[in-house]
Amino acid sequence: MPQIIDGKAISAQVKEELKEKVAKYKEQGIEITLAVIQVGSDPASCVYVNNKKKGCEFVGIRSLSYELPEETNQEELLSLIDELNNRQDVNGILVQLPLPKQIDEEVILNRISPAKDVDGFHPMNVGALCIGKPGFVSCTPYGVIQLLKRSGIEIAGKECVVIGRSNIVGKPMAQLLLKENGTVTIAHSKTADLKEVTKRADILVVAIGKPKMITAEYVKEGAVVIDVGIHRGENNKLCGDVDFDDVAPKCAAITPVPGGVGPMTIAMLLYNCVSSVELEF
Ligand code: NDP
């Protein structure tokens, strides 16, 4: 049987460490505050926002909640971001996506001060990652690195293949693996022979957005497989981009869905909030 990488346990460990760190900051009179903005009441967004607020409460981060109506216009949201950018007592600003169609997400995300961009989406933070400078790193790929490291999986020198090249998962994932000295290939929908590429991987990170697409024939014997995908399938059951039952017997280690990458995303958001105290911009 492969090693099942336990994202629930590892995220709990990260949160415990952060709780201690936040308590130490509090002793020094430093309070960490995250502003969470939600526009409209998309049910999935409500669940994510609530989980983020609960996470903040657990580690001792103060969260400020801004619940704006669905019809909010871009100027109104920009002026709230400007106000929060200027507030000394706000360390991080999170705008829950997706935004209603009258608002341009890119304009909004680019307006958040890079020093408060705890999601790591601002071009300055993305650029910092590419040139190896300190900055906020996109939470999901950062969480994958923590899963690998804390499971004792060596990245340096390994053939790493990332399927997917989105700005929030695939590209930062590849940069992070490169930073850890992996030999990195990025595959995508135009990759000519996907199986041939993925079968080279010692570490295969899958972020495609297609339920159970990756079966055993895409995977090398003894590979480590990280499944970023998340889908609600038949009977409301969650599944990933990897066909777990088919792939697991062939792997050295694999993340389940749920309970793999998912819980790490919030843990790393909290990590970014805490590191905002020390990051220099
Ligand atoms: P996107 O849709 O933005 O990107 C998907 C990527 O997969 C694209 O680069 C696309 O290639 C590539 N792709 C699509 N089809 C194929 C194919 N047949 N063969 C090879 N590559 C393909 O998705 P995201 O990166 O935002 O998310 C990926 C998955 O991760 C989703 O299931 C999402 O729900 C999940 N997710 C989970 C998170 C978590 O916390 N666990 C957080 C964020 C995302 P191309 O660029 O050529 O179109």
Boltz pocket constraint, residues with backbone or C-beta under 6 A from the ligand:
constraints:
  - pocket:
      binder: B
      contacts: [[A, 140], [A, 163], [A, 164], [A, 165], [A, 166], [A, 167], [A, 168], [A, 169], [A, 170], [A, 187], [A, 188], [A, 189], [A, 190], [A, 191], [A, 194], [A, 206], [A, 207], [A, 208], [A, 209], [A, 210], [A, 227], [A, 228], [A, 229], [A, 230], [A, 231], [A, 241], [A, 261], [A, 262], [A, 265]]
      max_distance: 6.0
